[in-house]
């Protein structure tokens, strides 16, 4: 079986420039390809023109279109999208994320090992696309 990182494309949706750059660095160092946007509207636009993603890392507190509204819009799309891992410093929980169609959950501040394990689990663990 091929290593999922050899073709894995992860969309990072994060408005904080330093956090976004850090996530890109960590994820790419682990062997994945990345694309990044700063809000939910840009993420939806990216999905329209680049539908073949393997995973979305979604911050919840975003300008323009926040993570909650992004998830609502994703539910309206009639085609499958990549599994979503919620990244948040809010009081949200893994159960909340799962109840809202997300494959994973990471609480901020992000632990790098936990993040990489969650990415691996969601990409190669047979998590169905939402």
Kinemage of the C-alpha trace (Angstrom):
@kinemage 1
@onewidth
@group {chain A} dominant
@subgroup {mainchain}
@vectorlist {calphas} color= white
{ca unk a 1} P 0.000 0.000 0.000
{ca unk a 2} L 1.345 3.441 -0.921
{ca unk a 3} L 2.238 5.923 1.778
{ca unk a 4} L -0.748 8.354 1.938
{ca unk a 5} L 1.646 11.242 2.483
{ca unk a 6} L 3.102 10.813 -0.998
{ca unk a 7} L -0.039 12.297 -2.498
{ca unk a 8} L -1.864 13.741 0.518
{ca unk a 9} L -3.033 17.296 -0.043
{ca unk a 10} L -4.133 19.145 3.073
{ca unk a 11} L -5.978 22.474 3.019
{ca unk a 12} L -5.103 24.606 6.030
{ca unk a 13} L -7.805 27.149 6.890
{ca unk a 14} L -6.244 29.514 9.437
{ca unk a 15} L -6.338 33.305 9.667
{ca unk a 16} L -3.379 33.790 12.013
{ca unk a 17} L -0.340 34.175 9.775
{ca unk a 18} L 2.181 32.732 12.253
{ca unk a 19} L -0.038 29.759 13.095
{ca unk a 20} L -0.747 29.111 9.417
{ca unk a 21} L 2.954 29.228 8.536
{ca unk a 22} L 3.765 26.918 11.439
{ca unk a 23} L 1.112 24.415 10.397
{ca unk a 24} L 2.352 24.454 6.804
{ca unk a 25} L 5.923 23.832 7.983
{ca unk a 26} L 4.964 20.947 10.291
{ca unk a 27} L 2.607 19.285 7.819
{ca unk a 28} L 5.020 19.570 4.886
{ca unk a 29} L 7.926 18.298 7.024
{ca unk a 30} L 5.795 15.203 7.659
{ca unk a 31} L 5.622 14.615 3.898
{ca unk a 32} L 2.233 16.039 2.984
{ca unk a 33} L 1.478 18.711 0.403
{ca unk a 34} L -0.407 21.795 1.585
{ca unk a 35} L -2.528 24.656 0.393
{ca unk a 36} L -3.641 27.399 2.739
{ca unk a 37} L -6.338 30.042 2.956
{ca unk a 38} L -7.286 32.604 5.601
{ca unk a 39} L -11.067 32.161 5.964
{ca unk a 40} L -14.015 29.912 5.240
{ca unk a 41} L -15.058 31.801 2.095
{ca unk a 42} L -11.619 31.251 0.554
{ca unk a 43} L -11.814 27.594 1.594
{ca unk a 44} L -15.153 27.164 -0.197
{ca unk a 45} L -13.727 28.881 -3.280
{ca unk a 46} L -10.680 26.596 -3.126
{ca unk a 47} L -12.923 23.523 -2.907
{ca unk a 48} L -14.847 24.682 -5.981
{ca unk a 49} L -11.710 24.786 -8.097
{ca unk a 50} L -9.647 22.054 -6.366
{ca unk a 51} L -12.002 19.304 -5.228
{ca unk a 52} L -9.386 16.570 -4.773
{ca unk a 53} L -8.220 17.254 -1.229
{ca unk a 54} L -7.337 14.582 1.285
{ca unk a 55} L -7.987 16.618 4.426
{ca unk a 56} L -9.010 20.039 5.725
{ca unk a 57} L -7.561 21.570 8.910
{ca unk a 58} L -10.227 24.080 9.941
{ca unk a 59} L -9.788 26.844 12.498
{ca unk a 60} L -13.146 27.893 13.906
{ca unk a 61} L -12.508 31.576 14.673
{ca unk a 62} L -12.086 33.077 11.203
{ca unk a 63} L -12.941 36.400 9.567
{ca unk a 64} L -15.389 36.693 6.650
{ca unk a 65} L -16.820 33.151 7.017
{ca unk a 66} L -16.050 31.398 10.301
{ca unk a 67} L -15.685 27.668 10.869
{ca unk a 68} L -19.286 27.211 12.031
{ca unk a 69} L -20.684 28.784 8.857
{ca unk a 70} L -18.129 26.918 6.718
{ca unk a 71} L -19.419 23.626 8.153
{ca unk a 72} L -23.009 24.702 7.436
{ca unk a 73} L -22.091 25.475 3.820
{ca unk a 74} L -20.282 22.139 3.441
{ca unk a 75} L -23.457 20.338 4.529
{ca unk a 76} L -25.284 21.992 1.605
{ca unk a 77} L -22.799 20.642 -0.955
{ca unk a 78} L -24.133 17.511 -2.599
{ca unk a 79} L -20.717 16.042 -3.421
{ca unk a 80} L -18.211 14.520 -0.979
{ca unk a 81} L -15.523 16.730 0.491
{ca unk a 82} L -12.357 15.823 2.359
{ca unk a 83} L -12.465 14.819 6.011
{ca unk a 84} L -12.241 17.830 8.309
{ca unk a 85} L -10.160 18.222 11.460
{ca unk a 86} L -11.322 21.114 13.639
{ca unk a 87} L -8.506 23.120 15.254
{ca unk a 88} L -9.700 25.437 17.990
{ca unk a 89} L -8.884 27.136 21.237
{ca unk a 90} L -12.587 27.443 22.082
{ca unk a 91} L -14.620 25.244 24.422
{ca unk a 92} L -15.652 22.938 21.567
{ca unk a 93} L -15.043 19.219 22.045
{ca unk a 94} L -14.245 16.196 19.895
{ca unk a 95} L -17.860 15.053 20.353
{ca unk a 96} L -19.126 18.399 19.037
{ca unk a 97} L -16.821 18.093 16.018
{ca unk a 98} L -17.964 14.541 15.287
{ca unk a 99} L -21.624 15.524 15.721
{ca unk a 100} L -21.044 18.199 13.055
{ca unk a 101} L -19.562 15.842 10.479
{ca unk a 102} L -15.884 16.334 11.262
{ca unk a 103} L -13.418 13.448 11.254
{ca unk a 104} L -11.063 14.839 13.877
{ca unk a 105} L -10.381 17.430 16.518
{ca unk a 106} L -7.270 19.208 17.822
{ca unk a 107} L -7.333 21.700 20.672
{ca unk a 108} L -5.068 24.755 20.526
{ca unk a 109} L -2.328 25.277 21.422
{ca unk a 110} L -1.550 22.469 19.005
{ca unk a 111} L 0.664 19.595 20.065
{ca unk a 112} L 2.637 18.645 16.928
{ca unk a 113} L 2.676 14.892 17.634
{ca unk a 114} L -1.061 14.862 18.330
{ca unk a 115} L -1.705 16.812 15.126
{ca unk a 116} L 0.335 14.434 12.979
{ca unk a 117} L -1.330 11.392 14.557
{ca unk a 118} L -4.767 12.878 13.928
{ca unk a 119} L -3.887 13.680 10.307
{ca unk a 120} L -2.581 10.152 9.752
{ca unk a 121} L -5.658 8.629 11.382
{ca unk a 122} L -8.060 10.694 9.287
{ca unk a 123} L -6.259 10.237 5.970
{ca unk a 124} L -5.384 6.559 6.160
{ca unk a 125} L -7.785 5.287 8.774
{ca unk a 126} L -10.695 4.824 6.442
{ca unk a 127} L -12.563 7.903 7.650
{ca unk a 128} L -15.413 8.455 5.168
{ca unk a 129} L -15.588 11.732 3.335
{ca unk a 130} L -18.418 13.964 4.550
